[in-house]
Amino acid sequence: MVKISVIGAGGRVGSSCVRNIAEILGNKRKNKRNENTKNTIAMIDIPQALNLMKGMAIDIKDAVMNDVEIFASDNRKDAADSDIIVITAGKPRGPGMTREQLLSENAAIIKVIAEDIAKFSPDAKVIVVSNPLDVMSYVVYETLHKISNKSSKEIIGMGGVLDSMRYRKFIADVFNCGLKDVSGAIVLGIHGEGMVPMESTVRLKRLKIKEGDKEKLNEAAKKTTSAGKTIADFGASAYFAPGVAVAKMINAIMKDTNEILPCSVLSNGNYGINGELFIGLPVRIGKNGVEKIAELKISDEERTKIKKAAENLKNTLAQIKI
Ligand SMILES: NC(=O)c1ccc[n+]([C@@H]2O[C@H](COP(=O)([O-])OP(=O)(O)OC[C@H]3O[C@@H](n4cnc5c(N)ncnc54)[C@H](O)[C@@H]3O)[C@@H](O)[C@H]2O)c1
């Protein structure tokens, strides 16, 4: 049996994650003793969100029509013994607000949640979604590592998967081609204004972008960087696509696919980054979480942008005490 808990499940992103995870958790399985076991999702949030989550749990079960068990709780202890924990708790970004402005409020919330993970689910893989993403992923790592020496491989931030989905879509738009024709749309760096949409990895119908088409690609990159803001400026926020992105990562862990996904992970001198921080890098995700940081062939200019993003993140990290 697999147990996945979503902390912040009463919110928009959290509930969207639950819906998409429920889809992939599937049907009853027989265990070694030939008993039927159900995969379980725990929806965890604060007491004010409990009834809302109870209703959502019913609606999601009706939507997915499989044997997954979904329950709601306002007690983080009910996330105990999870295989995977998704953290979406926190405040969303309002119109005109930068992710960095959310920093202090969300760091305090995330730290308490990480302390509970150390107590109740010490072996869980943790997927962080709350913003500012790279900083919150570091807060989770720093807290868990201090308490239980948890490996950084088990803590993964979701930002790059979403940004890369958007990049691929915008590339198809500007080149007026089908999504299937676009591959290698990868966004690294910060999940925020310092994101680095890669140029050298993009292929259109398996071919590199021609020199004369670089302007168009640049347009897609700009649209990608401001995609979150575009949604926020309408008074909305992204939650459908983030839920899909989280489910992609969970699928890679559960099925041990070892596929390369751009995720926020602890850098280990990769891409010339100095110091200890979480940043978007291409990683192979499998049953152990981060199996390997992939070294892609990228241009010197892209490498410099990633290094600069890392320096900016270091400055942001210096603003908080964990
Ligand atoms: N990484 C990404 O790509 C990405 C994309 C979209 C949103 N986000 C971020 O995800 C987070 C959630 O966004 P949202 O739109 O769902 O916000 P939301 O306000 O709808 O949901 C947040 C939920 O967290 C809950 N919460 C607050 N403190 C909690 C605690 N201590 N324990 C448990 N639950 C708690 C709230 O009650 C609420 O239900 C934000 O930080 C947002 O910026 C990240």
The ligand as a Gaussian input file, in Angstrom:
#p B3LYP/6-31G(d) Opt

LIG

0 1
 N        5.779000      25.599000      -7.153000
 C        4.848000      25.983000      -8.009000
 O        4.973000      25.806000      -9.213000
 C        3.586000      26.650000      -7.489000
 C        2.503000      26.897000      -8.337000
 C        1.360000      27.502000      -7.805000
 C        1.314000      27.851000      -6.457000
 N        2.393000      27.627000      -5.660000
 C        2.398000      27.954000      -4.232000
 O        1.652000      26.933000      -3.547000
 C        1.166000      27.466000      -2.317000
 C       -0.339000      27.205000      -2.206000
 O       -1.053000      27.960000      -3.165000
 P       -2.662000      27.883000      -3.219000
 O       -3.087000      28.691000      -4.371000
 O       -3.109000      26.481000      -3.068000
 O       -3.031000      28.659000      -1.851000
 P       -4.309000      28.421000      -0.957000
 O       -4.384000      29.596000      -0.037000
 O       -5.482000      28.101000      -1.803000
 O       -3.936000      27.114000      -0.109000
 C       -2.968000      27.081000       0.895000
 C       -3.491000      26.141000       1.960000
 O       -2.490000      25.989000       2.960000
 C       -3.174000      25.842000       4.182000
 N       -2.289000      26.031000       5.320000
 C       -1.776000      27.189000       5.826000
 N       -1.037000      26.920000       6.913000
 C       -1.071000      25.568000       7.088000
 C       -0.498000      24.678000       8.030000
 N        0.282000      25.143000       9.021000
 N       -0.743000      23.354000       7.934000
 C       -1.527000      22.873000       6.921000
 N       -2.092000      23.677000       5.992000
 C       -1.874000      25.000000       6.085000
 C       -4.281000      26.893000       4.084000
 O       -5.317000      26.682000       5.049000
 C       -4.754000      26.680000       2.658000
 O       -5.794000      25.718000       2.579000
 C        1.544000      28.954000      -2.343000
 O        2.748000      29.144000      -1.637000
 C        1.741000      29.241000      -3.816000
 O        2.539000      30.377000      -4.054000
 C        3.522000      27.036000      -6.154000

